[in-house]
Amino acid sequence: MQIVKSIDDIKKDLNSAVTVGAFDGLHKAHQSIIRMSSEVASATSGRNIVITFDPHPRMVIDGLRSPKLLSTTEEKIDLIRKLKLPVDILFIIPFTREFSRLNSQEFFEGILFDKIGFNNLVIGYDHFFGKDREGNVHFLENMKTRIPFGLSVVDKITINNEPVNSTHIRRLILNGEIKRANQLLGWNYLLTGIIVEGNKRGRTIGFPTANLKPLCSDKLIPKNGVYFVKVYLDDDSYYGFLNIGIRPTFENDSEVFIETHIFDFEGDIYNKKMTIEFYDFIRDEKKFNSPEELIDQINKDKQICLQFLNNK
């Protein structure tokens, strides 16, 4: 896969299938669109071009009202490779305020057709593009009367009667329904950050933790609570359990901490990069009456996670 961040680095070739989208989460519906685009490209021995944006368009257009991200640009690149999606060129367009002012015709003709070139376009049924989201399936059908190209529209996808879309997946993650979210994503939700020094209270109760500061402040943090997780550190991976919350038993603060107890691990890992892979939600965070009561619950949490691990 060739990764391109400037349109000057793409050679125009009309024998191409193109799909465009923010692809936040690169969930199963996104994967279907990309695979469909690859099939269309293969039919003419053409190239499959996936176009996305950095940052997410809504972060530029909506600012602070923009929803948090399911996947950063770096994660999307890694996921395309991990999921073995058939992409020849990934074109990451820098999404600026100026770019957001392009209307649908300027984007379609000025960018897609004149500079990139294509003979097939593949989109999702609810795809919009251009200023004020005026570009849609109806717009593209009208453009076909002026420029000959094939148009493939991927229908709505549901799994267990649930819609596969980024909005619904965000809602599940914020509700702690991480297992259902993972089914719709087609991969286990990830969070990457740097391990920072905490108050070391975990050590005093027999459960040392790695305190994670996310690399991306715009990344969606799951609901407060305890999770069964897998962590990736250096070139190794480990299982453990994680707590997202405000430490109500010890603290009287609103700051949210992300702390992971890693099974069978010892070592100094401060300032190292770590990725957390969420498997399942264990319980809500709660305030305990004493440290001893908390320790008893943590031991129960560990046993649940070990049982999950034994059943994997």
C-alpha positions, 0 to 999 in steps of 0.5 A: 500500500502506498500512502500519499499525503499530497495530490502532487504525488498521485499520477492521474489514471482513469483506470481506477476505482475510488472510494472516499470517506472519513472512515472513523473506526474503519468498522465492518461497513467501511471494510465492505466499501473498501473491499467492494472498491477493490473488486470493482478495480480488479474487474478492469485491472485498475488500482484501488484508491481510498481517500480519507482526511486528517484531521476528521472533517467534523473536527474542523467544521464543528470544533469542540462539538465534534465527536471523539475519534474511534481511530486516529489516522495512524490507527487507520493505517495500521488497521488497513494493514492488520485487516489485510484490506486490499488498498493500492493507494491511501490518499490522506487529504489534509482537511483545512478550513479552506478545503472545507469550502469546496462544494461537491462539484469542485471536489468531484471534478477538480480533485477526484476526476481532473487530478486523480482520475477514475472510472468507478466510484464506490460509496456508502448509501449514506455518504455525503461530501462537499460544502454543506454535505450537498454531494450525495448519490443523487448528485453523483447520478446527475454527474454520470450524464456529464462524465461517464463512470461506474457508480457502486453504492454499498447498502446499509449493513447491520449485525444482529439487527444493530446498524454498523456506523460510527455514531452507534459504535461510539454510543456502545463504547460510552455505555461500556458495551465494548464487546458489542462495539468490537463485533461491529468494528471487526477488531478490538477497540484500541487506546494508545498512550504514554505510561506516566508516573502516578501516585503508586497507590496500586503497589501498596495494595498489591496491584501495581498499575501502569497509568496511561496518558493517551497520545491523542486527546481527541480519542474516545475514552470508554465508560468508567469502569473495569475492563479485561484487556490485552496490552502491547508494550515494546515487542511483547503483549500481556493480559491484564485488567484496567480501570478507567475512573476517578479513584473514588475510594481514595480521591475526591477529584474529577480527573479521570485516570486510566490504570492497567494492572498487567498480569505477571509483569515487573519492570520500569516502564515509565515514559514507554508507549503502550497500546491497550486492546479492550476485550470486555467490560467487567463492572462499573467503578464504585466507591468502597468503604475501605481499602480492604473492601477494594482489595477484595473486589480487585481479587474478584475482578482478577479471577473473572479476567483469568477465567476469560483468559482460560476460555479464550 
